[in-house]
């Protein structure tokens, strides 16, 4: 906000002159009346108070390998020289971010082109007013420090979008910077000067800050290209609060609480669905407080007083509990929406589809209507009804949240369900602690602290571990990202696919044949790149078979894709291709993320259409 910066006479004259290009330009200011930039050390001592010298000194410090906290438009970033491996490693250590890739900023498009492949679509995104982080294929060899983005075949790049960025990159020697959110891992972005000094004093060596208050912190948006077209991974700065169109006005004002991971929330009012910016993971208390503040802010901004509250089916989600308490205090009704139906509904809403569709939804976890953990689903649904047509065969998942970290847990459950004995040498390569393996095995056998799951995300974890790409997720989806990164684009094989019909009338993918084929390739000594590609292609073929069987039964030809698994470019590009070759019309989340960042939109849309039927 510029509220506290009163214009000097010269700026006020330009502001009031209808012939001047700065006529009624809200952020109008100059060095006399505008914000001031200051450089401080991590004890809060001022090093430079002259703005030009502060920026110049910052550039020198970055080239010396120092870590800088730099205040932008939406909050602070942590910056280091991306070509300096020691500086990047030090940032990882201090930020407690062991492996997750860092985003980077370059001053010019041609600089990015030296390090990554930039096609016409990517160029348009990078140079757009939204200025998102764009995931781009790496070029080899390159001078970027290897620790910037290990375990992935992409770099995340953005171009300057704030005046301070442009001034910094105009300094000699500043080529490419790591520019990552200034927070401790999983906490909200810091935007206040005093809070930055207090919380980041052990992380940053110096602080380049200004005295313009950041009214609302907001993360950078992240986007990648699927089938040559943009698809958002994180919808935030530059894209929010642009609404999603609702063709017919909402009958009541609705608040949708979203999911617990990668949370966004959504309001429905009139012809608009107002989806929030990326909030984060609600299990973190600071993120949860930010969630509540953000709800109040957006409701006040658009003058919304919810008449209906919508939440996930999961009874212990923080978002569910918040929604129920909110509704109880306000005396208004609630609705619960199944997680994967909300995923599908988000795509249906994005494209304005009116009829039923076949929905392929694949992710890590989502609470099912049968109290199991769903995660590889073929649904036949619209915004008013949903039927589960098919799914990955259930396997026992032991250990609660630990199952999304330790690949040994889904491995043991999958192989038990398949009736395949895993050779001990493969087992111990993944988990050397045989006593731990024995405990997990007993858990599964005795059905203690286990849950039946159809999670495809955990299958990706298992396969990555089996082909020796790691045994744990140190950050969300680390193993699946590593598996995608090594997949051979020229491989044409896949493992046998088995789908069976159950007595209850659903279709189940029994993955044992895929696991058996994978084990045979491991015994033959095939490279991880071959096995990864075959697994990705097998998964695509299984999902295609689901869609084909659903079309055969229903006559439907539209397929929507959603869920975190479809953030995987290799799988999604392949699946879209084979679905289209089979005559399907395919719709993928693009304006909203395929991951749980879309859940709130789907919840709001289902509630809205359901209320219309009840009217």
N, C-alpha and C positions, 0 to 999 in steps of 0.2 A: 504494500500500500504506500501511496505518496501523500497521505493525508497530512502528515506533520511537516511537509516541506512547502513552505509558502513561496510562491513565485517572486522572483526579483522583478523590478520594473520592465526590464528588457524581455524577459520570458512572458510576463503578463501581456505585454503589447502584442507579441506574436500569437499568444493564445486567443486574444480577442479580435485578431485581424482576419476576416473571412477570406482575404486574398492570400494569406500566408499558408504554407503547407503544414504548419504546426497549429492551425486553427482548431481549438477545442481538443487538442491532443492531450489526453488525460495524464500521461506520465511525463509531461514536459518539464524539464529542469536543465540546469547548466552547472558548471563547476562552482558558480557563486552560490546558487540557491539549492542545489541538488544534494543527493547522498554523497558521503565522503568514504573513501576506501582507506583502510588502515592495516598495517602488517604488525602482528604481535607474536611473541614467542609463546610457548605452551604454559608459561606462568602468568600470562596476561600482560606482560611488559610491552609497551609500544616500541616497535623497532623503526617503523617509518609511518609518519602521519600525512606526508604528501602523497596524493593518490598515484601520480606517475612514478615516483620513486618506489612506492610500495609494490607496484605491479612489476617493475623492472627487477627489484630485489627478489621477488617471488620466483621469477624465471631463473635467476642465478641459483637460488636455493634448490629448485627442482633439478637443475642440471648437476648439482653437487650430490644428489641422491637423497635429499630430504623429503619427508612426508608433509604435505600441506593440507590443511583444511580450508576449503575455499567456499565462500558463501555465494550462492547463485540466486535464482528467482524463486525456486521452490524449497530451498533449504541448503544445507552444506553438502559438499562432496569431499572425499579424500582423494588427493592427487599425488601421483609419483610419475617419474619419467618411465614410460612403458618400455624403453630400450635398456633400462638399468635393472638387470636381474636381481642384484642384491637389494635394491630399493623395493622391488615388488615382493620379494620374500619377506622383508622386514614388515611391510604393510600387512601381509597375510598373518604373520605372527602376532602383531599388535592388535589387529582387528579380529583375531580368532576365526579366521576364514581359511580353513586348511586347503580347500581344493576348488571351491566354486569359481567358475570363470569370472574375470573382471571385465567390465565394459571399458571402452576407450573413447577418447575424443581426439580428433585430428583437426588441424586448422583449415585444411583444404581438401576438396574432393580428390584431387590428383595424389595427395598423400595417402589417402585410404587405398587408392588403386594400386599403390606400390605393394601393399601388404595383403590385399584381399581382392577377390573377383567381384567386380561391381558391374552388373548389367543395367540395362535402361530402367527396368522397374525399380531396382535398388537405388539407382541414382535419383529417381524422382522422390523416393521416400526420404533419402538422406537430406535432400535440399528442400523438402517441403516445410511449410511454416511450423508443423508439429515437431519437426526435428527429433524423431524417435531414435532409439538405439536399434540398429538394423543388424541382424545376424547374417554374416557374409562368409562364403567359403574361403579358407585360408589359401594364400599363395605360398609356395615353398621354392627355395628357402626364403626366410624373412628374418629381419633383425629384431622382431618383437621378442621380449624375454619369454622363454618357454613357459614360465610359471604363470603367465597372464591367463592362459586358457588351455591348460593341460586336459587331456581326456576328451577333447571335442575337436571337430574339424572346422569349426567356425570361429571367427572373431566377432565381437559385438562392437560396432563403431557408431559414433554420432558426430555431427558437426556442431560448431558453436551455435548457441541460440540466445545467449545473454551478452550484453555489451562487455561485461568483464571478461568473458571468454575470448571475444575478438581481440581485446587489448592485450591479453596474456599471450595469445598465439602470434601477435605481431612482434613479440620480443625475439631477438636472434637466438637460434638454437632450440626453440620449443617446436618439436615435430609431432610427437604423439604422446599423450598422457593417459595413464590409467585414471579414470574418473568414476569412482564408485560411491554409492550412497554413504554419507557420513553418519554411521550408526554402528553400534556393536551388533553382532550377528543377530538377525531376526527381530530387531527392535525398530521402532518408527524412525523416520528421517528426522534429524535434528535441524531446527530452523532458528533457534534463539541464540544470540551471541553468548550470553552468560552460560547457558546450558551447554553450548559447544565447548567452551573452555573447561567447564567442570567435568563433562563426560568424555571428552576426547583428548584431554591433556596428556594421557598416557599413550595415545595413538599418534597424534600429529606432533611434529616438531615446531611448526609455525602455523599461524592462522591469518589468512587474507580475508578480511571481513569488511562489511559496510554497515552503515547505520540506518538502512532502509528496512523496516520491519517486514517479515514474511508473515502475512496474515494466515495463510493455509499452506502447510507443507504438502508437497506433492512429488512423487517419484517420477523418474524418467519412464516413458513408455518403451516397450520392447516389441519388435515386430520381425517376422521372417517371411520368406517367400515359399509358398506351397503351390506346386504346379504353375510356377511363374507369376503368381499373384500374391499380394500382401495378405498376411494373416496375423492378427495381433496375438501376442503372448502375454503382455501386461498392458492394460489400457489405463493410462494415467495422463500425465502432462501432455497437452496438445490435443487430446481427444475427449476430455471430460470438461464440462458437463454436456457435450453434444448429445441430444436425445436420440433414442431409437423410436421410429415412428410407429404409432398405434393407429391402424386404419380407421377404427371406430372408437369413439371416446370411451374411456373407462367409466363404468357405472358407479364406482366408488373410488375414493382415493386409497391406494394400497401401499403398504410397506412390506417389502420382501427382505428377509434378514440375511440371505445368502448362506454360504458354507463356512466351515471353520478354517480351511486352508485356502490361501490366495483369496481371501474374502473380498467381495464387493457387496454392496447392498443396492436396492433399487426401489424407487417410488414410481407408481403409476398415477398419472393425473392427466385428464383430458385426452389429447391425442399423443401423449408422450410417455415413454418409459425413460426415467432418469436414472441411469446406472452410475454408481459412484466410481471414483478412482480406486485403484488398487489400494487395499487397506493392509493386508498381510495375514499372518496366522494368529488367530484369536487366542490360542493357548498362552501367548505371551501377554502378561498383564498390561504392559505399556501399550501394546497394539490394541488390546481390548478397550482401554480407555480412549485411545485415538478413534476407534470405531464408534463409540458412543458420541464423542464430540462431533464427528463427521456427520452422523445421522442428524443431530440437532442443527448443524450448520446448513446442510442441504435442504432440510425441511423448512427452515426459516427463509432461506434464499428464494425458494419457489413457493412459499406460503402454502405448505402442505400440512394437513391435519389428517393422518391416516384413520380410515374407518374400518379397515380389515388388515390383519397382520398375517404374514405367510412365513413359514419356516420349513426347514428340512425335517424329514421323517425321523432322523436320528435323535433319540431322546436326550442324550447327554452332550450334544453339541453346545458350545457356549452361545452360538447364535440362536439355537432353539430356546435355550433357557432365557436369554435376553428377550426374545420375541414373546414368550409366554408371560414373563413378568411385565413387559411393556403393555401387553393386551389386558392383563389383569388390572393394572393400575388405571388404564384408560377406560376400562369397561367396554372393550370392543372384541369382536370374535376373531378366532385364529383358524388357519388352515395349515395342514402339513402336506408337503409334496415330496414324493419319492425322488431321490437324488438324480438318478439317471433319466427319469422322465423330464426333470427340469433341464438337464443337459440338452436333450432332444428339443425341448420347447424353445430354448434360446435360439437354436438354428432356425426352427420354424418361424419364430417371430422376426428374426433378422431378415428373412427373405419374404415375409408376408404370405406364407403358404397357408391355404385355407382348409385343405383336405388332409386325410390321413397319410402318413408316410411310414416307410421302413426306417427305423433308427438304429444305427450301429454305434453303441456307446461303450468306450473302453477306457478304464482308468485304474487307479490304485485301490481305492475303497469308496463304497457308498452303501448306506444302510438299506437293505432290501425289505420288501413287504413281508417276507418270511423270516425276518430277524437274522438272516445270513448277510455276509459281506458280498455285495455284487461288484462286478468290475469288468465283465466282458459280456455285453448284453445286445441281443437283437430284439427290439421292441417294435410293435405296430401301434402307432399312437397319433393323436392330434393334440390340440390344446385342451380338449375336454375329456379324453379317455386314453387309457394306455393298457396294452396287453403284452405280457412277456412271452415272446414267440420262442426264443432260444437263448442259450448262454453257455459259457465254458463250464465244463463239469466241475462240480464242487470238489475242493480238496481241503484238508484240515490245515488251518493256519494257526500256529502256536505263538503265544507270547505278546499279544496285543500290539502296542506301538513298536516293540522291538522287531516285529516281523517286517516292518517297512525299512529297517536299517540293516539287519543281518540276513544275507541271502540264504544262509543255511536253513533258515526256518521254512520258507516256501519250498526249498529244494526237498527237504525231508517229507513235507506234506504231499508234494506233487508225485514223488516217486513211490510213496506208499499207495496213493490212489491208483497209480498206473500198474502197481504190482511188479515193479522193476527194482532189483537190488543194485544199489549204487556201489561200484567198486571202491574198496577202502582207500586206494591211493588217490582217487579223485576226491573222495570225501575229506581226507585229511589235508589235501591241498587247499581246500576251502575253509575248513575249521579244524585246526590241529588239536584242539582240546576235545578229546574223545569222550570225556566225562560229560561235557556240555552237550555233545551230540546225543549221548545216551539219555540225558534228562529230557531233551526236546522230543526224542523218539518216544519215551515213556509218556510224556504229555499227550502226544498224538494218539498213542495206543489207548490210553485211559480217558481220552476226550476231556482232559483237564486243562482249563485256561486256553482252549482252542475254539475256533469258530469256523464253520464251513464258509469257504470263499470261492468266488469265481473271478478273482482279481487277475486281469491280464498284466497290470503293472508289476505285480510280484513275480509273474512268470518271466518277464524281461529281466528282473533282478537275478533270478535263478540262472537263466541262460548266460548272462554276462559272467557270473561267477564260474559256471561250468567251463567256459572257454577261457578262463584265467585272466579276466579283465579287472578283477577285484572281488572282494567278499563283503563289503559294506558300502552303504550309501552315507557318506559324510555330509552330503547335502541332498535335498530331494531330487530323485531321478538321476543321480550320478551314474549308477550302473547302466540304466537304459541309454543314457547319453553316450557312454563309452561304447556300448554295443552298436549303436547307430553309427558312431564315428568310424568304426573299423569296417563296416559292411562293404563288401566288394560290389561296386555298381555293375560289373560285367558278369556276375554270377547269374545263372539261369535256373539252377536247381531248387527244389524244395522238398521237404519231408512229407511222408504220407499223411493225408488228412482223413479223419474218421468222425463223422457226425451220425448220431443215432437218435431215433424217436423214442421218447419215454412213454410209459403207459398213461401218464397224465396229459399227453398231447403236445408236449414241448419238444424242442430239438436241442440236443446237447453235444458240444464238441468235446470228445474224449482225446486229451492231448498226449496220451501214452505213446502213440505212434510217432509223434514228433520227438518226444524225449528219447525213444529207442533209436531213431535215426541220428539224432545228435550224438548219443553215446557211441554209436558205430563210427561216426566221423572222428570223434575224439580218439578212439582206439586206432584209427587209421592215420592219425597224426595230421589231419587237415588243419590249415591255418584258421585262426579266429575270424579272419575276414570272410572266408568262405562259409563257415558255420553261421556267422551272424547274418549274412545275406540270405542263406537258406531258411533260417528261422523267420526273418522278416517276411520273406515271400510266402512261407507256409502260413503265417498268421494272416496275411492278405488273402490267401486262397480260402482259408476257413471262413473269414468274414464274408467273402464273395458267395460262398456256398450258403451261408445263413440267408443272405439277401435273395439269392435265387430261389430257395425253398419258400421264403416268405412271399415272394412275388407269385410263385406257382399257386400258393394257397389263397392269396388276397387279390391278385391282379394289380397291386400297387407297383409303381415304377420309380417313385422318387425315394432316394436314399439320403438321409442326413447323417453326418459324421460329427461326433463330439466326444469330449473326454480327453484327459491329459495324454493318453497314448497317442492321440492324433496331433500332438506337438512334434512327434517324430516325423521328420521330413521324408526319410527313406520309405517308411511304411506307408505314409499318407499319399505320397506321389504314386507309389506302386498301386495302392488300392484304388485310388481315383481312376487310374489308367485301366485297370482290369474291369472295374465296374462300368465305366463308360463303354469299353469294348463289348460288354455284355448287354448294352442297350439301356443302362440305368441313367437317370438324371441325378447328378450327385451335388449335394449342398454341404459345404463345410463352413464352420464358424470362421469368420474373417473380421468383421467389425467388432466382435467381442471375442475374448480368448476361448479356445477349445477346452482349456482347463477349468478349474472351479471358479475362475473369475467370471464365468457366464451364468452360474447357477441362479443368482438373484434375479436376473432378467427372465429366465425360464419360470421361476416361481411366480413372479408377478404376472406374467402372461397367462399361465394356467389359472391362477386365481381370478384374473379379470374375465376370462372366457367362461369359467365356471359360474361366476356371479351373474353373467348375462343370461345363462340358461335358467338360473333360479329366479330371475326377475319376473 
